[in-house]
Amino acid sequence: ILPLIVVGLLCAIGVIFTCYLGSFIVWPFGFLVVHRRTGTGEGVSMGFELLQKEFVNILLVGLVIFGINAAIGMLNMCFYIGLILMIFALPYMVMLQAVGYLRIERERTAVDRN
């Protein structure tokens, strides 16, 4: 049974590093396609250029969103209130991504008055 547990943990770690961390890094690509009105291929190449310049900021926004999702998921497993919280947190996370993208692109947001 111990080898099965070890293999299961190693697979889970692999999924976390490839899927979750990969999605933390590629989240701005959709915003680039919409904001710059480019095609998908050009948006991906521009996204990699943006990723090289702003890797830490992109990763931090992704990790914050992952932390919110993980906390709500744990609450859902324990108390079944995570679904109610997710209804309120999902628009916040999408807004966080949009504002994060605008800040990374050095664009004005609603907070910038002048």
KOLNU-916843 format. One line per field, with one value per residue (C-alpha): x, y, z; residue in one letter. Coordinates in steps of 0.25 Angstrom, whole numbers. Layout:
BEGIN
px: X/...
py: Y/...
pz: Z/...
resn: A/...
***
This chain:
BEGIN
px: 0/12/16/2/2/16/12/-1/6/16/5/-2/11/13/-1/0/13/9/-6/-8/5/4/-9/-4/6/-3/-15/-11/-12/-27/-27/-16/-24/-36/-29/-19/-29/-19/-21/-18/-4/0/-6/2/15/12/8/22/28/20/23/38/37/27/28/28/15/8/12/7/-6/-8/-4/-13/-25/-20/-20/-34/-39/-32/-38/-52/-50/-45/-57/-66/-61/-62/-75/-82/-82/-71/-81/-88/-74/-70/-82/-77/-62/-62/-66/-55/-45/-48/-47/-34/-29/-34/-28/-15/-14/-16/-6/4/2/3/-11/-21/-31/-43/-35/-26/-33/-24
py: 0/10/9/13/25/30/28/36/47/48/49/59/68/66/71/83/87/85/89/99/106/106/112/123/127/127/135/148/142/143/158/161/155/164/176/177/171/160/146/134/131/146/147/135/140/154/147/140/154/159/147/149/164/162/148/151/159/149/138/146/149/134/130/139/134/120/123/128/116/106/113/113/98/94/102/94/81/84/92/92/108/108/108/121/127/124/131/144/141/137/151/156/147/151/165/163/157/168/179/171/170/185/188/179/186/200/204/213/206/212/215/225/238/247
pz: 0/3/-12/-16/-7/-12/-26/-24/-17/-28/-38/-30/-29/-44/-47/-38/-45/-59/-59/-48/-49/-64/-63/-54/-64/-77/-71/-78/-92/-94/-89/-100/-111/-107/-103/-115/-125/-130/-134/-125/-130/-129/-116/-111/-116/-110/-97/-96/-98/-87/-78/-80/-75/-64/-59/-44/-45/-54/-45/-32/-38/-41/-28/-21/-29/-26/-11/-12/-19/-10/3/-3/-7/7/13/3/7/22/24/10/10/-1/-12/-6/-5/-19/-24/-18/-20/-35/-40/-31/-37/-51/-47/-40/-53/-62/-53/-51/-67/-68/-57/-64/-77/-70/-74/-66/-57/-50/-38/-46/-46/-55
resn: I/L/P/L/I/V/V/G/L/L/C/A/I/G/V/I/F/T/C/Y/L/G/S/F/I/V/W/P/F/G/F/L/V/V/H/R/R/T/G/T/G/E/G/V/S/M/G/F/E/L/L/Q/K/E/F/V/N/I/L/L/V/G/L/V/I/F/G/I/N/A/A/I/G/M/L/N/M/C/F/Y/I/G/L/I/L/M/I/F/A/L/P/Y/M/V/M/L/Q/A/V/G/Y/L/R/I/E/R/E/R/T/A/V/D/R/N
***
